[in-house]
Structure formats: structure tokens, C-alpha cells
Amino acid sequence: MTYTVAVSGASGYAGGEILRLLAAHPDVEIRTVTAHSNAGQPLIDHQPHLRSLAHLTLQDTTPEILAGHDIVFLALPHGQSGQYTDALGDVPLVIDAGADHRLTSQDAWDSFYGGAFHEPWAYGVPELLIGGIKQREHLRGARRIAAPGCNASTVSLSLAPGVAGGVIDPSDIVTVLAVGPSGAGKSLKPHLLGSEIIGTANPYAVGGTHRHIPEIRQALETAAGASTSAVPDIRISFTPVIVPMARGILATSSAPIAPGASDADIRAAWQSAYGEETFVQLLPEGRFPRTADVLGANTALIGLAVDRPANRVTVVTAVDNLAKGTAGAAVQSMNIALGLPEDRALTINGVAP
């Protein structure tokens, strides 16, 4: 069976990456691409690397144009997807790459985003531990999927095994991320101009203000298998730093070692979580990833260190924010929902140099 697909926000970075992956997918036909201010223009003018899709023209983003497809991907700014998802009830599968359907707490949404709150959908991080099982079990047959925030899924995948295994104390998590500016989208922003980021590293959303914090907390709470009456004490100091690379996230996260956890226990927690996974890989002891190793790949590479003098576990994780961080996770989740091979149109191989 060939599934017909529409991609909204197709002129942006996330939409372009979704299209790049789907262009190599043998089970889908990219029939429609939409945009807002760029509607009416050839897709190739905005995504010149997508040569196989040069025949497509950007249409207006309306429910009427998006309807009538088997699958709709929404790659829109946060707060804009909900107005369309409410009108796409007849579409068999809708995948939102924005934040509108990620959070289960309206209070968290109101505090970090604001605007209309929409129901949470199945979270598109298949490898994430959920109370002893993997999130992929909740994605099988799903009709509505919320693709993750790139920073959020990187940190969540970094720490969930330690929380689930009880080998770290999640009440004192510190994470610092080096991130590429493509994660902020394609709209013109003066602080993301080349002259502003080349040759410097710029922290932003410092002091607990980043919108991905409640998403990480939510993921780690579910990793702990917490009921609503027994939510673990999860506190996160989260500091992202823009660095001059177009794509990529290098997240360095640490948390105190739980009392009684041995070095072997700690490594076993991550090995048990990811030892059989294709797209999330724990590196050998003493090895740590680079963002260059995952460029263009649907791969998260994880290095783990036990720092006994500091009594902390340090986890270093590298992802391509547009691939595994966003579009790759969306396509991987789509494959699971449709019962296709999970790795269809996805690669673990990066591009080097």
C-alpha cells in the first residue's frame, strides 16, 4: 500500500527535513506541501537540496487542502498546530512536529507557552522508557502522534535509564546543551544571524525558562513509572547554548549517584535500556560522541561516565536536532504506527567529514 502524505510548514527546516526523509520512503507518496507566506512558490525555491521534489508547489495551509490524505505532518510554529488538528478528524494519521500536543499538564502549557491548550497525543520517542516498557508500544496503531522537542528528547533519552533504574537522584539534574541554530526555525531572527553566532557561543533561556523543561520532566516522571499520587522529585537546571554549527545537539547531563548504586549497576541501566535499540546506542566505556558523528542520521549516541569523586553520573549525548531530534523521530513513529519496519527510510549512518 502507498500512503498519500501532506506536509505543512514545508518551506521551513523541520518541514524540509521531513520531506528529505519521506522522499526516500518507498511506502509514501508526497502529494501536497503547504506554507503560509510562501504559498504559491515552487518548493525547490525554498528547499533547493530536495531535487526529487522539484515538481511540487507550495499551497496554502488550510484544513481543506490538508484533508483527504492518509498522513498529515504539521511542521508549524508552536501554538499553531491546534487550529488545524481540530479540523482534521477524518485524516487517519496526523503527526505534529510542534509542541501543541506534547504536554499532559495544562498548567505547564500555560506557564511555558500560553494560548489554547490541546489534548496530549502519543509521544513520538519510541525508545523512551515508560514504567518498564518502551514508548513504541503506545505508538503502535496510533492515529495522533506528537513528535518531540529536540532538546527535550535528547535529555530525556540521556537520563531516563538512570531514573527508571533507580541509579541516579533526579532531584539534582544539571544539563548544558550545545545546539545549532536550526532548532530555532527558519524565520529571520537578528540574534541568529551569521554575524551574531559565528565565532561565539551564546547562552539563552537561562534560569529555568526554556520551554522544553516541562517536557523533560514529564518524560522522566513517566520513566520512573510514577502514578499521579507518587510523582518523583525531578528538578532540572537546563542551559542551552547556541554554537556556530548549523545542525546538532551535544547534551552534557549529570545527576547524583543514588545511594548503593555500583558502577556496574549504573552502566547496566543504560545497557539494558538501549542494548537492543537501533537508533539509540550506548558507546563503549570511555568513549564519547561528537555531533559530527550523527549528522543526517536518525541516531542518538550516548557516552556514560561515573564520576565518583563528584558522586555524579555524567551522560553526553549527540543527536542531529533536525533528524533524530525532530523529523527522524516523526518518521520513525509513523513507521511504527503503520506497522512498517521501524527503520524504513531512516539511517544510522552520519555524513563525514
FENBEL-V448313 format. One record per backbone hydrogen bond with DSSP energy under -0.5 kcal/mol. CO is the residue of the C=O (numbers start at 1). NH is the residue of the N-H. If there is no record, write none. Layout:
co:CO nh:NH
co:CO nh:NH
//
This chain:
co:1 nh:3
co:3 nh:29
co:4 nh:70
co:4 nh:71
co:5 nh:31
co:5 nh:32
co:6 nh:73
co:7 nh:34
co:8 nh:75
co:9 nh:12
co:9 nh:15
co:12 nh:16
co:13 nh:17
co:14 nh:18
co:15 nh:19
co:16 nh:20
co:17 nh:21
co:18 nh:22
co:19 nh:23
co:21 nh:24
co:22 nh:25
co:24 nh:26
co:25 nh:28
co:27 nh:3
co:29 nh:5
co:29 nh:31
co:32 nh:7
co:33 nh:59
co:34 nh:10
co:35 nh:61
co:36 nh:39
co:38 nh:41
co:41 nh:58
co:42 nh:45
co:42 nh:46
co:43 nh:46
co:43 nh:47
co:47 nh:50
co:49 nh:51
co:50 nh:53
co:51 nh:54
co:53 nh:56
co:56 nh:43
co:57 nh:33
co:58 nh:40
co:59 nh:35
co:60 nh:62
co:62 nh:66
co:63 nh:67
co:66 nh:69
co:70 nh:93
co:71 nh:6
co:72 nh:95
co:73 nh:8
co:73 nh:75
co:74 nh:97
co:77 nh:80
co:81 nh:84
co:81 nh:85
co:82 nh:86
co:84 nh:87
co:85 nh:88
co:88 nh:91
co:93 nh:72
co:94 nh:145
co:95 nh:74
co:95 nh:97
co:96 nh:147
co:99 nh:102
co:99 nh:103
co:100 nh:118
co:101 nh:121
co:104 nh:106
co:105 nh:109
co:106 nh:110
co:107 nh:111
co:108 nh:112
co:109 nh:113
co:109 nh:114
co:122 nh:146
co:123 nh:125
co:125 nh:128
co:126 nh:136
co:128 nh:135
co:130 nh:133
co:133 nh:130
co:134 nh:137
co:135 nh:138
co:135 nh:139
co:136 nh:139
co:136 nh:140
co:139 nh:142
co:143 nh:94
co:144 nh:122
co:145 nh:96
co:145 nh:147
co:146 nh:124
co:149 nh:153
co:150 nh:154
co:151 nh:155
co:152 nh:156
co:153 nh:157
co:154 nh:158
co:155 nh:159
co:156 nh:160
co:159 nh:162
co:159 nh:163
co:160 nh:164
co:161 nh:165
co:162 nh:167
co:162 nh:168
co:163 nh:166
co:167 nh:258
co:168 nh:170
co:169 nh:172
co:169 nh:256
co:170 nh:173
co:170 nh:235
co:173 nh:237
co:174 nh:254
co:175 nh:239
co:176 nh:252
co:177 nh:179
co:177 nh:241
co:178 nh:250
co:179 nh:243
co:180 nh:183
co:181 nh:184
co:182 nh:185
co:189 nh:192
co:190 nh:193
co:193 nh:196
co:193 nh:197
co:194 nh:197
co:194 nh:198
co:197 nh:200
co:201 nh:203
co:202 nh:242
co:204 nh:240
co:205 nh:209
co:205 nh:210
co:210 nh:213
co:212 nh:216
co:213 nh:217
co:214 nh:218
co:215 nh:219
co:216 nh:220
co:217 nh:221
co:218 nh:222
co:219 nh:223
co:220 nh:224
co:221 nh:226
co:222 nh:131
co:222 nh:225
co:227 nh:230
co:232 nh:234
co:233 nh:235
co:235 nh:173
co:236 nh:238
co:237 nh:175
co:237 nh:239
co:238 nh:208
co:239 nh:177
co:240 nh:204
co:241 nh:179
co:242 nh:202
co:243 nh:245
co:245 nh:181
co:246 nh:182
co:248 nh:180
co:249 nh:251
co:249 nh:319
co:250 nh:178
co:250 nh:252
co:251 nh:253
co:251 nh:317
co:252 nh:176
co:253 nh:315
co:254 nh:174
co:255 nh:313
co:256 nh:169
co:258 nh:261
co:262 nh:266
co:263 nh:267
co:264 nh:268
co:265 nh:269
co:266 nh:270
co:267 nh:271
co:268 nh:272
co:269 nh:273
co:270 nh:274
co:271 nh:275
co:274 nh:277
co:279 nh:300
co:281 nh:283
co:281 nh:302
co:284 nh:287
co:290 nh:293
co:291 nh:294
co:292 nh:295
co:294 nh:297
co:295 nh:351
co:297 nh:324
co:299 nh:301
co:300 nh:281
co:301 nh:318
co:302 nh:283
co:303 nh:316
co:304 nh:286
co:305 nh:307
co:305 nh:314
co:306 nh:308
co:307 nh:311
co:307 nh:312
co:308 nh:311
co:311 nh:257
co:312 nh:307
co:313 nh:255
co:314 nh:305
co:315 nh:253
co:315 nh:317
co:316 nh:303
co:317 nh:251
co:318 nh:301
co:319 nh:249
co:319 nh:321
co:320 nh:325
co:322 nh:327
co:323 nh:326
co:323 nh:328
co:323 nh:329
co:326 nh:330
co:327 nh:331
co:328 nh:332
co:329 nh:333
co:330 nh:334
co:331 nh:335
co:332 nh:336
co:333 nh:337
co:334 nh:338
co:335 nh:339
co:335 nh:340
co:336 nh:141
co:336 nh:339
co:337 nh:141
co:341 nh:344
co:343 nh:346
co:347 nh:298
//
